């Protein structure tokens, strides 16, 4: 288990969420409703719902919005969403896994394919890139939760498999089946996490230069703009000097 790592799995750029707060709240609400429909409406008895609520709280989503999303599920209201995964490639051969919650498969498939193809990428078949990722649990904490040593020791004690600490925060990785047990064990020591979810961790990293990075960000932004797309995972790393050039 490594306490420090240069590995950066960039799901999306910091700040992009702030510009699209209402769209983000819509996606968080959708995940809360789906989680509540799939299990009990009590977060203490439904680990996925608890994780969804924690993620919403971490983004300052109002309590009323959270409760409305839960109530929709309890009353059987709202659309029925299904989970779909798309796999493909972006600029510079970057591997991408796109997770969606949709009530219309055809609409989502068309929108995702268009966003990818218009921005230097192409979709592949199921399994075309996921074999290069590990399916793990990911628990996220802000840097304020503690220094790298404190978080590392807490994660080790809780049964985590790996920790990545940086100035942006801490990523605690677990075996797929251990996610919620580890998350629960961490709370008394580190407090509530910013999120606890199943994640795709790449086995190899592609370093992307300035030109390709600009196109890649356009691609990810286009996917983020789609209400059906929940998360975009990739095996890319953008060097700090490139990030500075891109502003």
Buried (B, 14 or more C-beta within 10 A) or exposed (E): EEBEEEBBBBBBBEEEBEEBEEBBBEBBBBBBBBBBBEBEBEBEEBBBBBBBBBBBBBBEBEEEBBEBBBBBBEEEEBEEBEEBBBBBBBBBEBBBBBBBBBEEEEEBBEBBBEBBEEBBBEBBEEEBBBEBBBEBBBBBBBBEBBEBEBBBBBBBEBEBBBBBBBEEBBBBBBBEEBBBBBBEBBEEBBEBBBBBBBBBBBEEBBEBEBEBBBBBBBBBBBBBEBBBBBBBBBBBBBBEEBBEEEE
